[in-house]
Amino acid sequence: MTDTALIGPVEAPDLHVMSFNIRRRLPHLMPRSPDRWVHRQPLLKRLLAAEQPALLGVQEALFDQANFVRHALGEHYRSVGYGREKNKGGEGCPILYDTRRLRLLDWRQTALSDTPDVPGSTTWGNRTPRLVVDAVFHDLATGTEFQAVNTHLDNRSRISRLRSADVLRQIVKSSPLPTIMTGDFNTDADTDPYDALTGQGLLLDAWDAAETRLSEAWGTFPNYRAPRHDRKRIDWILVTPGIAVLQAAVNVTRYEGGWPSDHAPVQAVVELA
């Protein structure tokens, strides 16, 4: 029996995009904790197999978790990105893509710090390294080239989030291509980092720009509890003007009451051409 998708595969020229903090695997949890990776793995696989986004920005993925996500999506998917630590291990923010629809042209990963080319560097008050992955794709169905950006901003340092937002702005401004940005920004919409990215029309929030919303305005960090409207929307999909957003959603699908992650994935159907 196939699980019902909120969006699922779409036909070109539409492009299905998802941003998903899958929650890093933690040791020494209580046996019945909903956070245990062994409990969440099959649920995550069911959700990804049903939704099949052509472009997926993941946050908090350890190496084996990133591989799991890629295999859960299917044999046609590939990924770019590595861990945030000095040895390129640890949590990553990989971008995954369906090779039947997208061809990778170029990509890079940089640290969100004053030394962006030094893996694991931290200079803005964040105790843990933060990073951004940006890639250029060719859409095989439409012939369009576009930039994808995926990131995970710091959860404690406001200064780090603000400085990181400045870097993300420059990545968008320095490219002539249409851009899709995914990420866990660890701050609500309508805060300073959000304004830095969406101010002056640089980027549009897919949730606000969507012609149709397929879900209620859920907070994106339910933390294994029932979804609520009064929780912050800290996971976003942002697009440059000219990209049409046809649908947007916060996916609060659970399986037998279990959550695949402490975050709810956010999804959008966009049209680049």
C-alpha positions in Angstrom: 0.0 0.0 0.0 1.4 3.4 -1.1 1.2 6.3 1.4 -0.8 9.3 0.3 1.4 12.3 -0.6 0.6 15.9 0.2 2.1 16.9 -3.2 4.1 14.0 -4.6 5.7 13.9 -8.1 4.7 16.8 -10.4 4.9 17.2 -14.2 7.1 19.7 -15.9 7.3 22.6 -16.1 6.3 22.5 -12.4 9.2 21.7 -10.0 8.6 20.2 -6.5 10.9 21.7 -3.9 11.3 20.6 -0.2 13.3 21.9 2.8 13.6 19.4 5.6 15.6 19.4 8.9 15.7 15.6 9.4 17.2 15.9 13.0 20.6 14.5 13.5 20.9 11.0 15.1 21.6 11.3 18.9 23.0 8.6 21.2 21.8 7.6 24.7 18.1 8.4 24.3 15.4 6.6 26.3 14.2 3.5 24.5 10.7 4.9 23.8 11.9 8.4 22.9 10.2 9.7 19.6 13.6 11.2 18.8 15.4 7.9 18.3 16.7 7.5 14.8 15.7 3.8 14.8 12.1 4.9 15.3 12.2 7.7 12.8 14.0 6.0 9.9 11.0 4.1 8.5 8.7 7.1 8.9 11.1 9.4 7.0 11.4 6.8 4.3 7.7 6.6 3.9 7.3 10.4 3.7 10.2 10.8 1.1 9.0 7.9 -1.0 5.5 9.5 -1.2 6.6 13.1 -1.8 9.5 12.6 -4.3 10.6 16.3 -4.5 12.9 17.0 -7.5 14.9 19.3 -5.3 15.5 18.8 -1.6 17.5 20.9 0.9 18.3 18.9 4.0 19.6 20.1 7.3 21.3 18.2 10.2 22.2 15.2 8.2 25.1 13.1 9.4 26.9 11.2 6.6 24.9 8.0 7.0 21.6 9.9 7.3 22.3 11.8 4.1 22.9 8.4 2.4 19.7 7.1 3.9 17.7 10.0 2.5 19.1 9.6 -0.9 18.3 5.9 -1.1 14.8 6.6 0.4 14.1 8.9 -2.5 15.2 6.4 -5.1 18.0 5.3 -7.4 17.8 8.4 -9.6 18.7 10.8 -6.8 22.2 12.3 -6.1 23.5 14.8 -3.6 26.2 17.4 -3.0 27.5 18.7 0.3 29.6 17.4 3.2 29.8 17.8 7.0 30.4 21.1 8.8 33.4 20.1 10.9 37.1 20.7 10.1 37.5 17.1 8.8 34.3 17.6 6.7 32.4 15.2 9.0 29.5 15.9 11.3 26.2 17.5 10.3 25.7 18.6 6.8 23.2 20.5 4.6 23.2 18.5 1.5 21.2 19.3 -1.6 19.6 16.3 -3.2 18.2 16.2 -6.7 16.4 13.9 -9.1 18.8 13.3 -12.0 15.8 12.5 -14.3 14.9 16.2 -14.1 18.0 18.1 -13.0 21.6 18.1 -14.2 24.2 19.4 -11.8 26.5 22.0 -13.4 28.5 23.3 -10.5 28.4 23.5 -6.7 30.4 24.7 -3.6 30.2 24.6 0.1 31.4 27.4 2.3 31.6 28.1 6.0 29.4 31.0 7.4 32.3 32.8 8.9 35.0 35.4 8.2 37.0 32.5 6.7 34.5 30.9 4.4 37.0 28.6 2.8 38.1 27.1 6.1 35.9 24.1 7.0 34.7 24.2 10.6 35.5 27.9 11.1 33.4 29.9 13.6 33.9 33.7 14.0 30.5 35.3 14.5 29.6 34.1 18.0 28.2 30.7 17.0 29.8 27.8 18.9 29.1 25.3 16.3 30.1 25.7 12.6 27.5 26.8 10.2 27.6 26.4 6.4 25.9 27.1 3.1 25.8 24.9 0.0 25.0 26.5 -3.3 24.6 24.7 -6.6 23.7 25.4 -10.2 21.4 23.1 -12.1 20.1 22.7 -15.6 16.4 21.8 -15.8 16.3 19.0 -18.4 12.6 19.5 -19.0 12.6 23.3 -19.6 16.2 24.1 -20.4 16.3 26.7 -17.6 19.4 27.1 -15.4 18.9 28.1 -11.8 20.8 28.3 -8.5 19.8 26.3 -5.4 21.0 27.5 -1.9 20.6 25.4 1.3 21.7 26.4 4.8 21.1 26.0 8.5 21.6 29.1 10.6 22.7 29.2 14.2 20.2 28.5 17.0 21.8 30.7 19.7 23.6 33.6 18.2 21.5 36.4 16.8 24.7 38.1 15.4 25.6 34.9 13.6 22.2 34.7 12.0 22.4 38.4 10.9 25.9 38.0 9.4 24.9 34.7 7.7 21.9 36.4 6.2 24.3 39.0 4.7 26.3 36.2 3.1 23.2 34.6 1.7 22.1 37.9 0.2 25.5 38.2 -1.6 25.2 34.7 -3.0 21.8 35.6 -4.5 22.9 39.0 -5.7 26.1 37.7 -7.3 24.3 35.3 -9.6 22.3 36.2 -12.6 20.3 33.0 -12.3 16.9 32.6 -10.7 17.5 31.2 -7.1 15.6 28.8 -4.8 16.8 29.0 -1.2 15.9 26.4 1.4 16.9 26.2 5.0 16.3 26.0 8.7 16.9 29.6 9.7 16.3 29.2 13.4 14.3 32.4 13.6 10.7 33.3 12.8 9.5 35.0 9.7 9.4 38.8 10.2 12.6 38.9 12.2 15.8 40.8 11.1 17.4 37.9 9.2 14.2 37.3 7.3 13.9 41.0 6.5 17.5 41.0 5.3 16.7 38.3 2.8 13.2 39.3 1.7 13.6 43.1 2.0 13.7 45.2 -1.1 12.3 42.4 -3.1 15.5 40.3 -3.3 13.7 37.1 -2.3 10.0 36.1 -1.9 8.7 33.8 0.8 7.1 30.9 -1.1 4.5 30.6 1.6 3.3 34.2 1.1 3.7 34.1 -2.7 1.9 30.8 -3.3 -1.2 30.8 -5.4 -2.6 27.9 -3.3 -1.7 26.7 0.2 -2.2 23.0 0.8 -1.9 23.2 4.6 -2.7 25.4 7.5 0.0 27.9 8.7 1.6 25.4 11.1 4.7 26.1 13.0 7.6 24.2 11.5 9.1 23.0 14.8 6.5 20.8 16.5 9.2 18.9 18.4 7.2 15.6 18.3 4.0 17.3 19.6 0.7 18.1 17.9 1.1 20.8 15.2 0.2 24.3 16.4 -0.4 27.6 14.7 1.3 29.6 17.4 4.7 28.0 16.9 7.4 29.8 14.9 7.8 29.2 11.1 11.6 28.8 11.2 12.0 26.7 8.0 11.5 28.6 4.7 11.6 28.2 1.0 12.6 31.6 -0.6 12.6 32.3 -4.3 13.7 35.2 -6.5 11.0 37.3 -8.2 10.0 35.8 -11.5 9.8 32.3 -10.1 6.1 31.5 -9.9 5.0 29.7 -6.7 2.0 27.6 -7.5 1.6 25.7 -4.2 3.1 25.8 -0.7 2.6 23.6 2.4 3.9 22.7 5.8 3.7 18.9 5.9 2.6 17.6 9.3 2.1 14.0 8.1 2.6 11.5 10.9 2.5 7.7 10.7 0.7 5.8 13.5 1.2 9.0 15.5 5.0 9.1 14.9 6.9 12.0 13.4 9.8 11.5 11.0 11.6 14.5 12.6 11.2 17.2 15.2 10.8 19.6 12.3 8.0 19.5 9.7 9.2 19.7 6.1 8.1 22.7 4.0 7.3 22.2 0.4 6.5 24.3 -2.7 5.7 23.7 -6.3 7.3 26.4 -8.5 7.7 27.2 -12.1 11.0 28.6 -13.3 10.2 29.5 -16.8 
